[in-house]
Amino acid sequence: MLVVGNFFDGVTDYAGAVASDQLLRNSRLLSYAGWGHTAYGRSQCVTDYVDAYLLTVSLPPHGKVCPANPNPFLVGAARELRRTAPLVGLPPPWFVRR
């Protein structure tokens, strides 16, 4: 079983994901070093691992941590995001005030 936990999820604490992983035999914890509730669709890394698990039952390596997307709420972050490749889970460019 694949267990996914976000480091900074205000709804479901990361410690709960760790505890679930420890309680479930043959499970694997995939961590997302970002914020927000849910990681699927927010992080391309997490989305790819979840898709692979659902389609082929393949698990990520032990201890895998997907990096956080840039925080869209920091000053200047939206400008930086426009210069980089589009990231999953971010607001559309027309929504971000310049």
Secondary structure, DSSP 8 states (H G I E B T S, - for coil): -EEEEEEE-SSS-HHHHHHHHHHSTT-EEEEEEEESS--BTTBHHHHHHHHHHHHH-----TT-EE-----TTSTTHHHHHHHS---TT---GGGS--
